[in-house]
């Protein structure tokens, strides 16, 4: 069950950023809003959400930033959701047709769930939370769980992480991570070990599926077309939940065509039982059966179910079938074929916004940002209320370094759909990138809370904790991510970076090697070219760890392997330069490795982005997500003194900004030598500055100054041949170099 629900999101190409993809008018909490100090704060509303204050009988529309105090009640209508943040930063989600009451006893938050489905996600300092319902009390001392109270007043609690003490008048039970507990007012709580079977419905409501049905493929009668026009207009605009609401207002469908439309709208809203209800009522002899099966193909692709239709493709597919088939192919890692089908769908349905959005997402999965923006512009013109497409626009803007505009687009996506994990993920990464680390971490927590079974979101959250130097929580999150998806290489990469920082080199090497071996598991949303880029990053980081572990030869081979994977990877060239730097003669008398070192570092500098990687030749740790880097300035210095009297001083002052980066590197070495007249002193100064002119164009300036003075440094088999009076001095005053870099597309670059 875990694997299938986790992979429901892995078919979304938005995960190529480091990760795309229901529209009743909603509002969300502004990014600057802070958690409430008391009570519970409403941070996201979707659809009809009402609040009744303590002691009142009237229900009023709820508002974001409202604080619920003891005794207040909250309810959600059909196709509606609400998200609360308790005073200890616990995030609580309430599904449609849910009712709860907030109380407080003994300085403990108490949530009384009267009806519906609720999930809780907690990542700050632990505080006991009590959940009551169906005559049962559950004291939660954990971080993640889901609770259901049905119409018969039966409670089911699914504990993903932590512990729970559940009691009622008939008994008591203590459960831990992985248990499923059922209880009612008349019998003692019972436990089912492992997350299986009964808990599928407890989390199914948080998921939704991509829209693929082109209304033009559905043959409506003139009367049906006129009657359905308002609902179809909402659907075409991207507003799936309002479209479902408008369709429900029309009453029960009376034809196979309208049943198919209802089924598609229920699927887009994540209501799988509703989808199956209407899909099953379509006549098996109807010509609409292929379209119904196409919707089932999307459902099966998201769940990684065996596909009975695989290999039985009809000669001429409709637009709907092509879009559905593109998802099936993508779920099997066939991104090139999936992209071609999406492009074909766009050609045959130029007025269908979801087809353009699908093509844009697959272009982005191939790293073709400019082409993706072309498709996306048309998608947003046709479907401006498609929150997934708006969020994708945010990622595309971030990929071009336009972070302020990207932030605006993520905010707009959250206005359209406050429950969209991709929008919270994107905004969190952008907030990190622009210096708001605590706010960025809260957004990443929201993304993980909204889609708690997606491993990659846990890895990003772990990275956020690591950036805040909270290694304990980072490792806990990475452990949970690995449990959710043991095949996700991102978990191993981020674990390795954390172990590397803690100087746990053996563990870091093991994690990176495992991540490298799993690299191709990302083929579901990364093209072959981008997978090779990922492999280059992993090998480059692995070379770093090998070097720190004094395995220089192995490090150099791994660096060369990284360059072979992706010759356009700046980090791969930087690591290879670092490997050759270790072989350079500190006296600079033997210049055997100077050319290859300088060439590799020059390539790294020309290819490096201005907003993430340091240009310094003395710093070379490679990160995976540039959005975690942020604007920064830094100073690094190392002083070494040896018993022989030798001094070595390295100093670097670096800065990274959105469109400018620079590095000032000083290298000083003074050595008295071991025989007469073998002393020398050397000083080297490098200045590097790089400016990003456009998303595809950048320029580099490099200046080098060197002064060298020494005696007879030649090596002699017979020391009697040494020259005690020989002295020389060399000055480079200075050497200047300019470079230009243009990126034509993924893996295609021109350097001057």
Residue pairs with C-beta under 8 A, 6 or more apart in sequence:
1 195
1 196
1 197
1 199
1 200
2 195
2 453
2 483
2 484
3 304
3 485
4 303
4 304
4 305
5 200
5 203
5 204
5 207
5 303
5 453
6 453
6 454
6 455
6 484
6 485
7 302
7 303
7 304
7 331
7 485
7 524
8 207
8 302
8 303
8 453
9 15
9 21
9 207
9 421
9 451
9 454
10 331
10 454
10 456
10 524
10 525
11 301
11 302
11 327
11 330
11 331
11 524
11 525
12 19
12 20
12 21
12 361
12 422
12 525
13 20
13 330
13 361
13 362
13 364
13 365
13 525
14 20
14 21
14 361
14 364
14 391
14 392
14 395
14 422
14 426
14 525
15 456
15 522
15 525
16 364
16 365
16 367
16 525
16 526
16 530
17 395
17 398
17 399
17 426
17 429
17 627
18 429
18 460
18 624
18 625
18 627
19 422
19 425
19 456
19 457
19 460
19 525
20 361
20 364
20 388
20 391
20 392
20 395
20 422
21 210
21 361
21 388
21 391
21 392
21 422
22 208
22 240
22 241
22 268
22 269
22 270
22 387
22 417
22 419
23 234
23 238
23 239
23 240
23 241
23 242
23 243
23 385
23 386
23 387
23 416
23 417
24 46
24 47
24 48
24 79
24 80
24 239
24 241
24 242
24 245
25 47
25 242
26 44
26 45
26 46
26 47
26 415
26 416
26 417
26 418
26 419
27 44
27 45
27 63
27 64
27 415
27 418
28 43
28 44
28 45
28 64
28 411
28 414
28 415
28 418
29 41
29 42
29 43
29 44
29 64
29 65
31 407
31 411
31 427
31 431
31 436
31 439
31 443
32 439
33 41
33 43
33 65
35 41
35 85
35 87
35 89
35 442
36 67
36 85
36 86
36 87
37 87
38 67
38 69
38 87
39 67
39 68
39 69
39 70
39 72
39 87
39 102
39 104
40 67
40 68
40 84
40 85
40 86
40 87
40 92
40 102
40 109
41 65
41 66
41 67
41 68
41 84
41 85
42 49
42 51
42 62
42 63
42 64
42 65
42 66
42 67
42 68
42 82
42 83
42 84
43 64
43 65
43 83
43 84
43 85
43 91
43 446
44 64
44 81
44 82
44 83
44 414
44 418
44 419
45 62
45 63
45 64
45 80
45 81
45 82
45 83
45 418
46 80
46 81
46 82
46 241
46 417
46 418
46 419
47 76
47 77
47 78
47 79
47 80
47 81
47 96
47 241
48 61
48 76
48 77
48 78
48 80
49 61
49 62
49 74
49 75
49 76
49 77
49 80
49 81
49 82
50 59
50 60
50 61
50 62
50 74
50 75
50 76
50 77
51 59
51 60
51 61
51 62
51 66
51 68
51 72
51 73
51 74
52 58
52 59
52 60
52 72
52 73
52 74
52 75
53 71
53 72
54 69
54 70
54 71
54 72
55 71
59 75
62 74
62 82
68 74
68 84
68 102
69 102
70 102
70 103
70 104
71 101
71 102
71 103
72 101
72 102
73 99
73 100
73 101
73 102
74 82
74 84
74 94
74 99
74 100
74 101
74 102
75 98
75 99
75 100
76 82
76 94
76 95
76 96
76 97
76 98
76 99
76 116
77 96
77 97
78 96
78 97
78 245
78 248
79 96
79 241
79 244
79 245
79 269
80 96
81 93
81 94
81 95
81 96
81 419
82 93
82 94
82 98
83 91
83 92
83 93
83 94
83 418
83 419
83 446
84 91
84 92
84 93
84 94
85 91
85 92
86 92
86 109
86 129
87 109
88 109
88 122
88 124
88 125
88 127
88 129
89 122
89 123
89 124
89 442
89 445
90 109
90 120
90 121
90 122
90 124
90 127
90 129
91 120
91 121
91 122
91 445
91 446
91 449
92 111
92 118
92 119
92 120
92 121
93 118
93 119
93 120
93 121
93 206
93 419
93 449
93 450
94 100
94 116
94 117
94 118
95 116
95 117
95 118
95 205
95 206
96 116
96 205
97 115
97 116
98 113
98 115
98 116
98 117
98 118
99 113
99 114
99 115
99 116
100 111
100 112
100 113
100 114
100 116
100 118
101 111
101 112
101 114
102 109
102 110
102 111
102 112
103 110
103 111
103 112
104 110
105 130
108 127
108 128
108 129
108 130
109 127
109 129
109 130
110 129
110 130
110 131
110 132
111 118
111 129
111 130
111 131
111 132
112 131
112 132
112 133
113 131
113 132
113 133
113 147
113 149
113 155
114 133
114 149
115 149
115 150
115 151
116 148
116 149
117 146
117 147
117 148
117 202
117 205
118 131
118 146
118 147
118 148
119 144
119 145
119 146
119 147
119 202
119 203
119 206
119 449
119 452
120 129
120 131
120 140
120 144
120 145
120 146
120 147
121 143
121 144
121 445
121 448
121 449
121 452
122 129
122 142
122 143
122 144
123 143
123 445
123 461
123 473
123 477
126 141
126 143
128 139
128 140
128 141
129 139
129 140
130 137
130 138
130 139
130 140
131 137
131 138
131 140
131 147
131 157
132 138
133 147
133 149
133 153
133 155
134 149
134 153
134 154
134 155
134 183
134 184
134 185
135 153
135 168
135 169
135 183
135 184
135 185
135 186
136 155
136 166
136 167
136 168
136 183
136 184
136 185
136 189
137 166
137 167
137 168
138 147
138 155
138 157
138 164
138 165
138 166
138 167
138 181
139 164
139 165
139 166
140 162
140 164
141 162
141 163
141 164
141 165
142 159
142 160
142 161
142 162
142 163
142 164
142 177
143 160
143 161
143 162
144 159
144 160
144 161
144 162
144 452
145 157
145 158
145 159
145 160
145 161
145 162
145 164
146 157
146 158
146 160
146 199
146 202
146 203
147 155
147 156
147 157
147 158
147 202
148 155
148 156
148 157
148 201
148 202
149 155
152 184
153 184
153 185
154 182
154 183
154 184
155 182
155 183
155 184
156 180
156 181
156 182
156 198
156 199
156 202
157 164
157 166
157 175
157 180
157 181
157 183
158 180
158 195
158 198
158 199
158 202
158 203
159 175
159 176
159 177
159 178
159 179
159 180
159 181
160 177
160 178
160 195
160 452
161 177
161 480
162 176
162 177
163 174
163 175
163 176
163 177
164 174
164 175
164 176
164 179
164 181
165 172
165 173
165 174
166 172
166 173
166 174
166 175
166 181
166 183
166 189
167 173
167 189
168 183
168 184
168 185
168 188
168 189
169 185
170 186
170 187
170 188
171 187
171 188
171 189
172 188
172 189
173 181
173 188
173 189
173 190
173 191
175 181
175 191
178 193
178 194
178 195
179 191
179 192
179 193
179 194
180 191
180 192
180 193
180 194
180 195
180 196
180 197
180 198
180 199
181 189
181 190
181 191
181 192
182 189
182 190
182 192
182 198
183 189
183 190
192 198
203 452
203 453
204 270
204 272
205 270
206 270
206 419
206 450
206 451
206 452
207 270
207 302
207 451
208 240
208 268
208 269
208 270
209 267
209 268
209 270
209 298
209 299
209 302
210 268
210 298
210 327
210 354
210 358
210 388
211 235
211 240
211 264
211 268
211 354
212 264
212 294
212 295
212 298
212 320
212 323
212 324
212 327
212 354
212 358
213 260
213 261
213 264
213 291
213 294
213 295
213 320
214 318
214 319
214 320
214 323
214 345
214 349
214 352
214 354
214 355
215 232
215 235
215 236
215 261
216 319
216 349
216 352
217 291
217 318
217 319
217 320
218 257
218 260
218 261
218 288
218 291
219 257
219 287
219 288
220 228
220 257
220 258
221 255
221 257
224 255
224 257
224 258
227 250
228 247
228 250
228 258
228 261
230 246
231 243
231 244
231 246
231 247
231 250
231 261
231 265
232 243
232 261
234 242
234 243
234 246
234 385
235 243
235 265
236 352
236 353
236 382
236 383
237 353
237 383
237 384
237 385
237 386
238 353
238 354
238 383
238 384
238 385
238 386
238 387
238 388
238 389
238 416
239 385
239 416
240 265
240 268
240 269
241 269
243 265
243 268
244 265
244 266
244 268
244 269
244 271
247 261
247 262
247 265
250 258
253 259
253 261
253 262
253 278
256 282
256 283
256 286
256 288
257 288
259 278
259 279
259 281
259 282
260 278
260 279
260 282
260 288
260 291
260 292
262 274
262 278
263 274
263 275
263 276
263 277
263 278
263 279
263 282
263 292
263 295
264 275
264 295
266 272
266 274
266 275
266 277
266 278
267 275
267 295
267 298
267 299
272 299
275 295
275 299
279 292
279 295
279 296
282 288
282 289
282 292
283 289
290 314
290 318
290 321
291 318
291 320
291 321
293 309
294 318
294 320
294 321
294 323
294 324
294 325
295 320
295 324
297 307
297 309
297 324
297 325
297 327
297 328
298 324
298 327
298 328
299 305
300 306
300 307
300 328
301 307
301 324
301 327
301 328
301 330
301 331
302 327
302 331
304 331
307 328
310 328
313 325
314 321
317 325
317 341
319 345
319 348
319 349
319 352
319 355
322 341
322 342
322 344
322 345
322 348
323 341
323 342
323 345
323 354
323 355
323 358
325 338
325 341
326 337
326 338
326 339
326 341
326 342
326 345
326 358
326 362
327 338
329 335
329 337
329 338
329 341
330 338
330 362
330 365
330 524
330 525
331 524
332 524
333 520
333 523
333 524
335 362
335 365
335 366
335 523
335 525
335 526
335 527
336 527
338 362
339 359
339 362
339 363
339 365
339 366
342 355
342 358
342 359
342 362
343 359
345 352
345 355
345 358
345 359
346 352
346 355
346 356
346 359
346 375
349 355
350 378
351 382
352 382
353 378
353 379
353 380
353 381
353 382
353 383
353 386
353 389
354 379
354 383
354 386
356 375
356 376
356 378
356 379
356 382
356 383
357 375
357 376
357 379
357 383
357 386
357 388
357 389
357 392
359 375
360 372
360 373
360 374
360 375
360 376
360 379
360 389
360 392
361 372
361 392
363 369
363 371
363 372
363 375
364 372
364 392
364 395
364 396
365 525
365 526
365 527
365 530
366 527
366 529
366 530
366 746
367 527
367 529
367 530
367 533
367 745
367 746
367 747
368 745
368 746
369 396
369 399
369 400
369 695
370 696
370 745
372 392
372 396
373 393
373 396
376 389
376 392
376 393
376 396
379 386
379 389
380 386
380 389
380 390
380 393
383 389
385 416
386 416
387 413
387 414
387 416
387 417
387 420
387 423
388 413
388 417
388 420
388 422
390 409
390 412
390 413
390 416
390 423
391 409
391 410
391 413
391 420
391 422
391 423
391 426
392 422
393 409
394 406
394 407
394 409
394 410
394 413
394 423
394 426
394 427
394 430
395 406
395 422
395 426
397 403
397 405
397 406
397 409
398 406
398 426
398 429
398 430
398 433
398 627
399 695
400 695
401 609
401 610
401 611
401 658
401 659
401 692
401 695
403 430
403 433
403 434
403 658
404 434
406 426
406 430
407 427
407 430
407 431
407 434
410 423
410 426
410 427
410 430
411 427
413 420
413 422
413 423
413 426
414 420
414 423
414 424
414 427
417 423
419 450
420 450
421 446
421 447
421 448
421 450
421 451
421 454
421 457
422 447
424 443
424 444
424 446
424 447
424 450
425 443
425 444
425 447
425 457
425 460
427 440
427 443
428 439
428 440
428 441
428 442
428 443
428 444
428 446
428 447
428 460
428 464
429 440
429 444
429 460
429 625
429 627
429 628
430 440
430 627
431 437
431 439
431 440
431 443
432 440
432 441
432 464
432 467
432 627
432 628
432 630
433 440
433 611
433 626
433 627
433 628
433 629
433 630
433 631
434 630
434 631
435 630
435 631
437 464
437 467
437 468
437 630
438 468
440 464
441 461
441 464
441 465
441 468
444 457
444 460
444 461
444 464
445 461
447 457
447 460
447 461
448 454
448 457
448 458
448 460
448 461
451 457
453 484
454 484
455 481
455 482
455 484
455 485
455 488
455 490
455 491
456 481
456 485
456 488
456 490
458 477
458 478
458 480
458 481
458 484
458 491
459 477
459 478
459 481
459 488
459 490
459 491
459 494
460 625
461 477
462 473
462 474
462 475
462 476
462 477
462 478
462 481
462 494
462 498
463 474
463 494
463 625
463 628
464 628
465 471
465 473
465 474
465 477
466 474
466 494
466 497
466 498
466 501
467 628
471 498
471 502
474 494
474 498
475 495
475 498
478 491
478 494
478 495
478 498
481 488
481 490
481 491
482 488
482 491
482 492
485 491
487 518
487 521
488 518
488 521
488 522
489 514
489 515
489 516
489 518
489 519
489 521
489 522
489 534
489 538
490 515
490 522
490 624
491 515
492 511
492 512
492 514
492 515
492 518
493 511
493 512
493 515
493 537
493 538
493 541
493 624
494 624
495 507
495 511
496 507
496 508
496 509
496 511
496 512
496 515
496 541
496 542
496 545
497 508
497 541
497 623
497 624
499 505
499 507
499 508
499 511
500 508
500 541
500 544
500 545
500 548
500 621
503 548
505 545
505 548
505 549
506 549
508 545
509 542
509 545
509 546
509 549
512 538
512 541
512 542
512 545
513 542
515 538
516 535
516 538
516 539
516 542
519 531
519 534
519 535
519 538
520 531
522 531
522 534
523 531
526 534
527 746
529 746
529 747
530 746
532 565
532 566
533 565
533 566
533 568
533 569
533 746
533 747
535 562
535 565
535 566
536 562
536 563
536 565
536 566
536 569
536 571
536 572
537 562
537 569
537 571
537 572
537 622
537 624
538 562
539 558
539 559
539 561
539 562
539 565
539 572
540 558
540 559
540 562
540 569
540 571
540 572
540 574
540 575
540 622
541 571
541 621
541 622
541 624
542 558
543 555
543 556
543 558
543 559
543 562
543 575
543 576
543 578
543 579
544 555
544 575
544 578
544 620
544 621
544 622
546 552
546 554
546 555
546 558
547 555
547 578
547 579
547 582
552 579
552 582
552 583
555 575
555 579
556 576
556 579
556 580
558 575
559 572
559 575
559 576
559 578
559 579
560 576
562 569
562 571
562 572
562 575
562 576
563 569
563 572
563 573
563 576
565 572
566 572
566 747
568 607
568 747
568 748
568 749
569 607
570 603
570 604
570 605
570 606
570 607
570 608
570 609
570 613
571 604
571 613
571 622
573 600
573 601
573 603
573 604
573 607
574 600
574 601
574 604
574 608
574 613
574 620
574 622
575 620
575 622
576 600
577 597
577 600
577 601
577 604
577 617
577 620
578 620
580 593
580 596
580 597
580 600
581 597
581 617
583 593
583 597
584 593
584 594
584 597
585 591
585 592
585 593
586 648
586 669
586 671
586 682
587 669
587 671
587 680
587 682
587 710
587 713
588 594
588 682
588 708
589 713
589 714
601 617
602 702
602 737
602 739
603 751
605 615
605 688
605 690
605 700
605 702
605 739
606 698
606 700
606 739
606 741
606 751
607 741
607 749
607 751
608 615
608 661
608 690
609 626
609 692
610 656
610 657
610 658
610 659
610 660
610 661
610 690
610 691
610 692
610 698
611 626
611 629
611 631
611 656
611 657
611 658
611 659
611 661
611 692
612 623
612 626
612 629
612 656
613 622
613 626
613 629
613 656
613 661
614 634
614 652
614 654
614 656
614 661
614 663
615 654
615 661
615 662
615 663
615 688
615 689
615 690
616 636
616 652
616 654
616 663
616 665
616 688
617 652
617 663
617 665
617 686
618 636
618 638
618 650
618 651
618 652
618 665
618 667
619 636
619 652
619 654
619 663
623 629
629 656
630 656
631 656
631 657
631 658
632 655
632 656
633 653
633 654
633 655
633 656
634 653
634 654
634 655
635 651
635 652
635 653
635 654
636 650
636 651
636 652
636 654
637 649
637 650
637 651
637 652
638 648
638 649
638 650
638 651
639 647
639 648
639 649
640 646
640 647
640 648
640 649
641 647
641 648
642 648
644 671
644 672
644 674
645 671
645 672
646 669
646 670
646 671
646 672
647 668
647 669
647 670
647 671
648 668
648 669
649 666
649 667
649 668
649 669
650 665
650 666
650 667
650 668
651 665
651 666
652 663
652 664
652 665
652 666
653 663
653 664
654 661
654 662
654 663
654 664
655 661
655 662
655 663
658 692
659 691
659 692
660 689
660 690
660 691
660 692
661 689
661 690
662 687
662 688
662 689
662 690
663 686
663 687
663 688
664 685
664 686
664 687
665 684
665 685
665 686
665 687
665 688
666 683
666 684
666 685
667 682
667 683
667 684
667 685
667 686
668 681
668 682
668 683
668 684
669 680
669 681
669 682
670 680
670 681
670 682
671 679
671 680
671 681
672 678
672 679
673 679
673 680
673 711
675 719
675 722
676 722
676 724
677 711
677 712
677 722
677 723
677 724
677 725
677 726
677 727
678 710
678 711
678 712
678 713
678 722
679 710
679 711
680 708
680 709
680 710
680 711
680 713
681 708
681 709
681 710
682 706
682 707
682 708
682 709
682 710
683 706
683 707
683 708
684 704
684 705
684 706
685 704
685 705
685 706
685 734
686 702
686 703
686 704
687 701
687 702
687 703
687 704
688 700
688 701
688 702
689 700
689 701
690 698
690 699
690 700
690 701
691 698
691 699
692 698
693 699
696 742
696 743
696 744
697 740
697 741
697 742
697 743
698 740
698 741
699 738
699 739
699 740
699 741
700 737
700 738
700 739
700 740
700 741
701 736
701 737
701 738
701 739
702 736
702 737
702 738
702 739
703 734
703 735
703 736
703 737
704 732
704 734
704 735
704 737
705 732
705 733
705 734
705 735
706 730
706 731
706 732
707 729
707 730
707 731
707 732
708 729
708 730
708 731
709 727
709 728
709 729
709 730
710 727
710 728
711 726
711 727
712 722
712 723
712 724
712 726
714 722
716 722
739 751
739 752
740 751
740 752
741 749
741 750
741 751
741 752
742 749
742 750
743 749
744 750
